[in-house]
């Protein structure tokens, strides 16, 4: 879906380009978008590039929230083997870690930030920047440990071998990487209470088990126990979107 308000179309909800309401406001024509990616940018691209989610649909707490993730402003071109390989497994791993470690009053409460580092001149159909690197991080208060915990992951947006896994890293590791990519900057994703230097040893991650039981169906729902239709109720979420 596109966000019509970015194209000065007087519709508040996200729609497809050829939606009847959108076409009616565009003189019965399919809307041509100038300020965001279009579905046609991704179709038949011959580069094995997916519309890769920034905020994963599998993190959504209900069907409406899940549907809201399917907008082209929440997607970047991702190499298919990367998007469906190590990046997908990482998303499931993080989802499981949030469920295990970030509960408050029996509900998940966590901050998740995802970003894409743009390439200098690599574009899809000369319109949409193909990022060089994807990264994501989360921070939450762990009631069992009585302290804030945080982790970060990143990966290069390129073809990869089957079975590749992305390691868990600290926030300071992520900041070092991003500061190298943005010289002169002082990157900080989360407030100071989120630990940057260490990952508590007591944090149960179940590394091997998560990968073995992570199942995705056609609706992109990830379940660490293989149950279709189960959504992770992330309460507090912030998504960092790359400028196109």
C-alpha positions in Angstrom: 0.0 0.0 0.0 1.0 3.6 -0.4 0.3 6.6 1.9 -1.9 8.9 -0.2 -1.3 11.9 2.0 2.3 12.0 0.8 1.0 12.6 -2.7 -1.4 15.4 -1.7 -4.4 13.1 -2.0 -7.1 13.8 0.5 -7.4 10.2 1.9 -6.2 9.5 5.5 -5.9 5.7 5.3 -3.3 3.7 3.4 -4.5 2.4 0.0 -3.3 0.6 -3.1 -2.5 2.8 -6.1 -5.4 1.4 -8.1 -7.9 1.6 -5.2 -11.3 3.0 -6.5 -11.2 5.9 -4.0 -7.7 6.8 -5.0 -8.5 6.6 -8.8 -11.6 8.8 -8.3 -9.5 11.6 -6.8 -7.0 11.2 -9.6 -9.4 11.6 -12.4 -10.1 7.9 -12.6 -6.4 7.1 -13.2 -4.0 4.9 -11.3 -2.1 7.3 -9.1 1.5 8.0 -10.0 3.5 8.4 -6.9 6.5 10.8 -6.6 7.3 10.8 -2.9 7.5 7.1 -2.1 8.2 3.8 -3.7 5.5 2.2 -5.8 4.6 -1.5 -6.2 5.7 -1.3 -9.8 9.2 -0.5 -8.6 9.5 -4.0 -7.1 7.6 -6.1 -9.6 9.7 -7.8 -12.3 12.8 -6.2 -11.1 15.0 -9.1 -12.2 17.4 -8.5 -9.3 15.9 -10.9 -6.8 14.9 -8.0 -4.6 12.0 -8.3 -2.1 9.8 -5.6 -0.5 11.5 -6.2 2.8 9.7 -5.1 5.9 11.4 -2.7 8.3 9.0 -3.3 11.2 8.1 -7.0 10.8 4.4 -8.0 10.4 5.1 -10.9 12.8 5.6 -8.4 15.7 2.1 -6.9 15.3 -0.4 -7.5 18.2 -3.5 -7.9 16.0 -4.7 -8.1 12.4 -5.2 -4.4 12.0 -1.7 -3.7 13.2 -0.3 -6.4 11.0 -2.1 -5.0 8.0 -0.6 -1.6 8.7 2.9 -2.9 8.2 2.2 -3.6 4.5 3.0 -0.1 3.3 5.8 0.8 0.9 7.1 3.4 3.4 7.8 0.4 5.8 9.8 -1.5 3.2 13.1 -1.3 1.5 14.6 -3.4 -1.3 16.2 -6.5 0.3 18.1 -9.2 -1.5 15.8 -12.3 -1.4 18.2 -14.8 0.1 19.1 -12.2 2.9 15.5 -11.2 3.6 14.3 -14.8 3.7 17.5 -16.1 5.3 19.5 -14.6 8.1 17.4 -11.5 8.5 14.2 -13.5 8.9 15.8 -15.9 11.4 17.1 -12.9 13.3 13.6 -11.3 13.5 12.2 -14.6 14.9 15.1 -14.7 17.4 14.4 -11.2 18.6 10.7 -11.9 18.8 11.3 -14.9 21.0 13.7 -12.8 23.2 11.1 -10.1 23.6 8.5 -12.7 24.6 10.8 -14.2 27.2 12.5 -11.2 28.7 10.3 -8.1 28.1 7.1 -8.8 30.0 5.4 -6.2 32.3 2.0 -7.1 33.9 2.0 -10.2 31.6 2.3 -8.1 28.4 5.2 -7.5 26.2 6.6 -4.0 26.5 9.7 -3.2 24.5 11.2 -0.6 22.2 12.3 -1.9 18.7 14.1 0.3 16.2 15.0 -0.8 12.7 17.1 1.1 10.2 18.5 0.8 6.7 21.8 2.4 5.6 21.4 3.8 2.1 23.9 2.9 -0.6 25.6 5.8 -2.5 24.4 5.0 -6.0 22.6 1.6 -6.1 19.0 2.1 -6.9 16.0 0.0 -8.0 14.6 1.2 -11.3 16.5 4.5 -10.8 14.0 5.4 -8.1 14.4 3.5 -4.9 17.6 3.3 -2.9 18.9 -0.3 -2.3 20.4 -0.2 1.2 23.9 -1.6 1.8 23.1 -2.6 5.4 20.1 -3.4 7.6 20.2 -3.1 11.4 17.8 -3.5 14.3 17.9 -3.1 18.0 15.6 -3.5 21.0 15.6 -2.3 24.6 13.3 -3.3 27.4 13.1 -3.6 31.2 13.7 -7.1 32.4 11.6 -7.7 35.5 13.4 -10.9 36.3 16.8 -9.3 36.3 15.5 -5.9 37.5 17.4 -4.0 34.9 17.3 -2.7 31.4 18.5 -5.1 28.6 19.3 -4.4 25.0 20.6 -6.1 21.9 21.4 -5.3 18.3 21.8 -7.1 15.0 22.9 -6.1 11.6 23.6 -7.7 8.2 24.8 -6.7 4.7 22.0 -6.6 2.2 23.5 -9.1 -0.3 23.2 -12.7 -1.5 24.2 -15.1 1.2 24.6 -18.8 1.7 21.7 -20.9 3.0 21.7 -21.3 6.8 23.6 -18.1 7.7 22.9 -16.7 11.1 23.4 -13.1 12.4 25.1 -12.9 15.8 23.7 -10.9 18.8 25.7 -7.8 19.5 25.7 -4.9 22.0 24.4 -1.4 21.4 28.0 -0.1 21.5 28.9 -2.5 18.7 26.0 -1.1 16.6 26.9 2.5 17.4 30.5 1.8 16.4 29.4 0.4 13.1 26.9 3.3 12.4 29.5 5.9 13.4 31.9 4.5 10.8 29.2 4.7 8.2 28.2 8.2 9.2 31.5 10.0 9.9 31.3 12.8 12.4 28.1 11.6 13.8 27.4 10.5 17.3 24.7 7.8 16.9 22.5 6.9 19.8 19.4 4.8 19.3 18.0 4.5 22.8 18.1 6.6 26.0 20.9 6.3 28.5 19.2 3.7 30.7 19.5 1.1 27.9 22.8 -0.7 28.5 25.3 -0.3 25.6 28.2 -2.4 26.6 27.1 -5.8 27.8 24.5 -8.5 27.3 23.5 -10.0 30.7 24.6 -13.7 30.8 21.3 -14.6 32.5 19.3 -13.4 29.5 17.6 -16.6 28.1 17.9 -16.5 24.3 17.5 -20.2 23.4 19.6 -19.6 20.3 19.5 -23.1 18.8 16.0 -23.8 19.8 14.6 -20.7 18.2 15.9 -21.4 14.8 14.7 -25.0 14.9 11.1 -24.1 15.6 10.6 -20.8 13.9 7.9 -21.3 11.3 6.7 -18.7 8.7 3.4 -19.2 6.8 2.2 -17.3 3.7 1.0 -14.4 5.9 4.6 -13.9 7.2 3.6 -14.9 10.8 6.6 -16.1 12.8 6.0 -18.5 15.6 8.7 -19.9 17.8 6.4 -22.8 18.6 5.1 -23.3 15.0 1.5 -22.1 15.7 -0.1 -20.2 12.8 -1.8 -17.0 13.6 0.1 -16.1 16.8 1.2 -12.5 17.1 3.7 -11.0 19.5 2.1 -8.1 21.4 4.8 -5.5 21.3 3.4 -2.5 23.1 5.9 0.3 22.4 7.5 0.4 19.0 9.6 3.0 17.1 10.6 2.4 13.5 13.4 4.4 11.8 12.7 4.6 8.1 15.4 5.3 5.5 15.0 8.3 3.4 14.6 7.3 -0.3 
